[in-house]
Amino acid sequence: MSIELTYFAHSTTTDNEAGISSGWNDPPLSELGIQRNEKLRDLVKDQTFDVVFCSDSQRAIETARM
């Protein structure tokens, strides 16, 4: 039996665009981040994932939901 892992980082946030390292702060995804997420969603739409793990930050949750 083998396990295949696929890793995606959260999409671009408003802090990322401002050159700020967010750390524990929880900025929202920027418009660019939302657009990138939509492109990623289209790229993986035919793939299935048995489970999704993400941090409890809103940026990660929003990225995973999309």
C-alpha beads as a LAMMPS data file, in Angstrom:
LAMMPS data file: protein, C-alpha beads

66 atoms
65 bonds

1 atom types
1 bond types

-500.0 500.0 xlo xhi
-500.0 500.0 ylo yhi
-500.0 500.0 zlo zhi

Masses

1 110.0

Atoms # bond

1 1 1 0.000 0.000 0.000
2 1 1 1.253 3.484 -0.783
3 1 1 0.153 6.930 0.257
4 1 1 0.194 9.883 -2.084
5 1 1 0.419 13.328 -0.525
6 1 1 -0.458 16.550 -2.293
7 1 1 0.549 19.828 -0.676
8 1 1 -0.927 23.235 -1.356
9 1 1 0.027 26.388 0.531
10 1 1 -2.672 28.904 1.359
11 1 1 -3.311 31.418 -1.359
12 1 1 -2.184 35.058 -1.420
13 1 1 -3.385 37.254 1.437
14 1 1 -3.702 40.998 1.796
15 1 1 -0.632 40.925 4.065
16 1 1 1.373 38.996 1.436
17 1 1 0.641 41.718 -1.088
18 1 1 1.731 44.386 1.402
19 1 1 5.016 42.555 2.056
20 1 1 3.990 41.695 5.618
21 1 1 4.765 38.343 7.187
22 1 1 1.486 37.441 8.910
23 1 1 2.623 34.845 11.407
24 1 1 -0.233 34.248 13.863
25 1 1 -2.301 37.116 12.473
26 1 1 -5.096 35.987 10.227
27 1 1 -5.481 38.285 7.210
28 1 1 -8.054 37.432 4.538
29 1 1 -7.237 36.222 1.070
30 1 1 -6.743 39.068 -1.363
31 1 1 -8.580 39.350 -4.661
32 1 1 -5.446 37.949 -6.319
33 1 1 -5.478 35.064 -3.840
34 1 1 -9.101 34.298 -4.652
35 1 1 -8.343 34.362 -8.389
36 1 1 -5.357 32.046 -7.908
37 1 1 -7.482 29.705 -5.828
38 1 1 -10.076 29.542 -8.587
39 1 1 -7.358 28.605 -11.103
40 1 1 -6.020 25.927 -8.758
41 1 1 -9.543 24.577 -8.252
42 1 1 -9.897 24.251 -12.027
43 1 1 -6.546 22.425 -12.259
44 1 1 -7.496 19.792 -9.661
45 1 1 -11.239 19.520 -10.364
46 1 1 -10.899 15.973 -11.745
47 1 1 -8.805 14.736 -8.818
48 1 1 -10.208 13.192 -5.671
49 1 1 -8.770 13.589 -2.199
50 1 1 -9.648 11.249 0.655
51 1 1 -8.855 13.768 3.353
52 1 1 -7.818 17.410 3.672
53 1 1 -5.752 18.765 6.550
54 1 1 -5.232 22.471 7.084
55 1 1 -4.451 24.895 9.855
56 1 1 -7.237 26.737 11.636
57 1 1 -6.329 30.071 10.040
58 1 1 -9.080 31.526 7.884
59 1 1 -6.696 31.878 4.931
60 1 1 -5.968 28.146 5.022
61 1 1 -9.596 27.171 5.569
62 1 1 -10.783 29.396 2.730
63 1 1 -8.094 28.018 0.425
64 1 1 -9.068 24.427 1.301
65 1 1 -12.795 25.070 0.843
66 1 1 -12.350 26.546 -2.612

Bonds

1 1 1 2
2 1 2 3
3 1 3 4
4 1 4 5
5 1 5 6
6 1 6 7
7 1 7 8
8 1 8 9
9 1 9 10
10 1 10 11
11 1 11 12
12 1 12 13
13 1 13 14
14 1 14 15
15 1 15 16
16 1 16 17
17 1 17 18
18 1 18 19
19 1 19 20
20 1 20 21
21 1 21 22
22 1 22 23
23 1 23 24
24 1 24 25
25 1 25 26
26 1 26 27
27 1 27 28
28 1 28 29
29 1 29 30
30 1 30 31
31 1 31 32
32 1 32 33
33 1 33 34
34 1 34 35
35 1 35 36
36 1 36 37
37 1 37 38
38 1 38 39
39 1 39 40
40 1 40 41
41 1 41 42
42 1 42 43
43 1 43 44
44 1 44 45
45 1 45 46
46 1 46 47
47 1 47 48
48 1 48 49
49 1 49 50
50 1 50 51
51 1 51 52
52 1 52 53
53 1 53 54
54 1 54 55
55 1 55 56
56 1 56 57
57 1 57 58
58 1 58 59
59 1 59 60
60 1 60 61
61 1 61 62
62 1 62 63
63 1 63 64
64 1 64 65
65 1 65 66
